[in-house]
């Protein structure tokens, strides 16, 4: 199982933080039609039942925003990925179609409102620490270019920071060449739904990405 922990500094600032972690072999494919049927049902329901004003008040989103504020980061400027996905759907925009594994992660995030990282295990240099971004620290974020991660909650390995609830880095992102992934579900308030989200993620990875040799834990 991947070696990961939460730093003392982050735990002091956000004492209720937990991580659900999955390490697994997977098989990538461009698209899984059965999965997309489920995604389309979910996004249709979100469009019909949720407004832009309600998103920030959803408990998991609200706790994530509060964690950002406690670290000195403006949550409206550096929105967590789950909030950004929900806002995209409510605005009537289509969800990105990337590949079956990334689509699973987006499906789980939209279902439970957690921000979730998905990384290529072979690009990580253990141990991994969930920490706080350092002064003037940056990385090349997926689809965003160079991103300022100072004061953001960030994942760090022996090569440097590589992920955050806002956007992950290009260095460790999963691609269609990835064969082993690490999925990290980020919970800032000991949410009751974390265990369910972990189980649903495992189920979807097995069903839609032929996952095997899966290891998982909550820390």
TORBAKOL-223338 format. One line per field, with one value per residue (C-alpha): residue number from 1; residue in three letters; x, y, z. Coordinates in pm, whole numbers, always signed. Layout:
BEGIN
num = (NUM	...);
residu = (ala	...);
c1 = (X	...);
c2 = (Y	...);
c3 = (Z	...);
// end
This chain:
BEGIN
num = (1	2	3	4	5	6	7	8	9	10	11	12	13	14	15	16	17	18	19	20	21	22	23	24	25	26	27	28	29	30	31	32	33	34	35	36	37	38	39	40	41	42	43	44	45	46	47	48	49	50	51	52	53	54	55	56	57	58	59	60	61	62	63	64	65	66	67	68	69	70	71	72	73	74	75	76	77	78	79	80	81	82	83	84	85	86	87	88	89	90	91	92	93	94	95	96	97	98	99	100	101	102	103	104	105	106	107	108	109	110	111	112	113	114	115	116	117	118	119	120	121	122	123	124	125	126	127	128	129	130	131	132	133	134	135	136	137	138	139	140	141	142	143	144	145	146	147	148	149	150	151	152	153	154	155	156	157	158	159	160	161	162	163	164	165	166	167	168	169	170	171	172	173	174	175	176	177	178	179	180	181	182	183	184	185	186	187	188	189	190	191	192	193	194	195	196	197	198	199	200	201	202	203	204	205	206	207	208	209	210	211	212	213	214	215	216	217	218	219);
residu = (unk	unk	unk	unk	unk	unk	unk	unk	unk	unk	unk	unk	unk	unk	unk	unk	unk	unk	unk	unk	unk	unk	unk	unk	unk	unk	unk	unk	unk	unk	unk	unk	unk	unk	unk	unk	unk	unk	unk	unk	unk	unk	unk	unk	unk	unk	unk	unk	unk	unk	unk	unk	unk	unk	unk	unk	unk	unk	unk	unk	unk	unk	unk	unk	unk	unk	unk	unk	unk	unk	unk	unk	unk	unk	unk	unk	unk	unk	unk	unk	unk	unk	unk	unk	unk	unk	unk	unk	unk	unk	unk	unk	unk	unk	unk	unk	unk	unk	unk	unk	unk	unk	unk	unk	unk	unk	unk	unk	unk	unk	unk	unk	unk	unk	unk	unk	unk	unk	unk	unk	unk	unk	unk	unk	unk	unk	unk	unk	unk	unk	unk	unk	unk	unk	unk	unk	unk	unk	unk	unk	unk	unk	unk	unk	unk	unk	unk	unk	unk	unk	unk	unk	unk	unk	unk	unk	unk	unk	unk	unk	unk	unk	unk	unk	unk	unk	unk	unk	unk	unk	unk	unk	unk	unk	unk	unk	unk	unk	unk	unk	unk	unk	unk	unk	unk	unk	unk	unk	unk	unk	unk	unk	unk	unk	unk	unk	unk	unk	unk	unk	unk	unk	unk	unk	unk	unk	unk	unk	unk	unk	unk	unk	unk	unk	unk	unk	unk	unk	unk);
c1 = (+0	+126	+300	+93	+26	-114	+140	+124	+96	-208	-367	-332	-499	-767	-797	-1086	-904	-915	-808	-955	-681	-699	-407	-501	-412	-652	-722	-780	-1021	-1132	-1494	-1722	-2079	-2240	-2053	-2161	-2523	-2482	-2303	-2572	-2845	-2653	-2576	-2937	-3051	-2797	-2919	-3279	-3227	-2929	-2868	-2540	-2629	-2678	-2343	-2130	-2376	-2346	-2182	-1872	-1814	-1870	-1618	-1362	-1410	-1370	-1045	-911	-999	-829	-510	-537	-650	-951	-1191	-1378	-1054	-905	-1223	-1188	-1236	-1567	-1719	-1591	-1746	-2081	-2083	-2004	-2299	-2544	-2444	-2562	-2217	-2125	-1887	-1545	-1498	-1139	-1114	-1286	-1068	-1087	-1458	-1506	-1331	-1552	-1861	-1770	-1684	-2020	-2199	-2039	-1893	-1540	-1240	-1045	-694	-600	-228	+4	+169	+487	+537	+528	+834	+720	+651	+359	+251	-69	+76	+42	+185	+503	+573	+587	+550	+405	+358	+227	-141	-350	-519	-419	-49	+168	-47	+34	-10	+112	-118	-321	-356	-118	+17	+396	+637	+1016	+1022	+790	+424	+209	-158	-425	-804	-808	-602	-338	-2	+92	+386	+185	-145	-292	-304	-406	-54	-101	-143	-141	-318	-345	-682	-713	-1053	-1014	-1243	-1194	-1466	-1487	-1789	-2025	-2019	-1643	-1665	-1951	-1757	-1457	-1671	-1844	-1508	-1380	-1699	-1676	-1304	-1370	-1679	-1565	-1183	-1121	-941	-752	-491	-670	-553	-737	-752	-878	-619);
c2 = (+0	+346	+525	+837	+1053	+1394	+1649	+1779	+2136	+2057	+1848	+2138	+2379	+2130	+1875	+1678	+1596	+1237	+1068	+760	+599	+332	+175	-51	-190	-70	-102	+222	+266	+576	+548	+310	+349	+188	+427	+722	+619	+645	+980	+1123	+1021	+1185	+1509	+1536	+1507	+1769	+2015	+1968	+1989	+2214	+2587	+2779	+2940	+2604	+2453	+2638	+2535	+2161	+2021	+1863	+2168	+2405	+2222	+2226	+2601	+2649	+2449	+2676	+2984	+2840	+2804	+3158	+3068	+3226	+2940	+3144	+3203	+2856	+2649	+2284	+2047	+1908	+2254	+2340	+2021	+2090	+2450	+2334	+2093	+2343	+2596	+2342	+2253	+1896	+1699	+1638	+1293	+1190	+813	+552	+601	+981	+961	+733	+985	+1268	+1050	+982	+1347	+1462	+1194	+1267	+1620	+1527	+1649	+1346	+1302	+1022	+966	+740	+533	+488	+866	+900	+886	+777	+872	+1104	+1377	+1583	+1920	+2295	+2476	+2671	+3037	+3109	+2739	+2649	+2357	+2294	+2219	+2015	+2254	+2562	+2616	+2732	+2748	+2918	+2653	+2861	+2795	+2535	+2186	+1986	+1637	+1615	+1332	+1323	+1517	+1796	+1896	+1721	+1756	+1959	+1964	+2248	+2096	+1825	+1855	+1729	+1535	+1265	+1273	+945	+886	+606	+467	+436	+83	+139	+428	+591	+752	+990	+1113	+1428	+1484	+1788	+1718	+1345	+1316	+1023	+959	+902	+525	+499	+702	+472	+162	+314	+407	+51	-86	+146	+81	-294	-267	-5	-30	-400	-302	-573	-601	-318	-197	+68	+247	+558	+767);
c3 = (+0	-90	+199	+277	+582	+681	+803	+1158	+1026	+810	+1085	+1328	+1083	+970	+1253	+1100	+777	+652	+330	+166	-40	-310	-494	-783	-1124	-1394	-1766	-1951	-2237	-2425	-2312	-2126	-2252	-1946	-1718	-1931	-1901	-1523	-1552	-1776	-1530	-1246	-1431	-1544	-1184	-1071	-1337	-1225	-850	-777	-825	-836	-502	-333	-433	-178	+96	+33	+351	+190	-34	+258	+474	+192	+149	+525	+517	+242	+446	+754	+549	+411	+58	-111	-201	-464	-656	-606	-618	-530	-822	-690	-672	-1019	-1162	-999	-1121	-1473	-1474	-1322	-1589	-1847	-1981	-2068	-1851	-2004	-2157	-2085	-2035	-1823	-1514	-1504	-1584	-1282	-1057	-1186	-1136	-772	-711	-850	-645	-307	-356	-245	-443	-560	-693	-932	-988	-1183	-911	-1115	-1127	-748	-523	-177	+95	+23	+265	+259	+350	+297	-7	+68	-1	-376	-455	-796	-1033	-1382	-1321	-1561	-1800	-1598	-1664	-1375	-1061	-733	-462	-169	+129	-60	+86	-134	-181	-177	-257	-257	-584	-468	-464	-723	-634	-457	-422	-677	-959	-990	-1161	-1503	-1355	-1183	-1373	-1490	-1865	-2100	-2052	-1675	-1545	-1169	-997	-658	-586	-290	-172	+39	+339	+562	+819	+903	+673	+718	+342	+311	+363	+113	-144	-100	-153	-457	-609	-566	-720	-1022	-1077	-1080	-1300	-1550	-1540	-1462	-1142	-957	-682	-501	-163	+32	+367	+541	+723);
// end
